[in-house]
């Protein structure tokens, strides 16, 4: 299992790279000033960072308990990403509506845009992170389904 410091490095690098990509995309996609997208993104990233550390720990403990291993299959990675984003959607949608002064429906559409972005991004980032920083137990072992 990953150490708490490794999980912190993973969560912080995930959010920093995401902000660099998401703020300009959100500004263009919604015609909202970059400052407003930036504030929403930073608050969201802060909440997401805390959620990331907690969620990944709980997911890994549960996954290891259920499967006896920590190396995730493709299906496990997809499930991991989907449930991570559902949790964030529930928390972030009311904040987005309040801060931007939009309806919950508009906030949902905006949040779903970011969910789509983050689903793809989270899958790619976590896969790349595992390749760059593999656990010793993963070396020379094929991924199973």
Buried (B, 14 or more C-beta within 10 A) or exposed (E): EBEEEEBBBBBBEBBEEBBEEBBEBBBEBBEBEEEBBBBBBEBBBEBBBEBBBEBBBEBBEEBEEEEEBBBBBEEBBEBBBBEBBEBBBEEBBEBBBEBBEBEEEBBBEBBEBBBEBBBEBBBEBBEEBBEEEEEEEBEEEEEEE
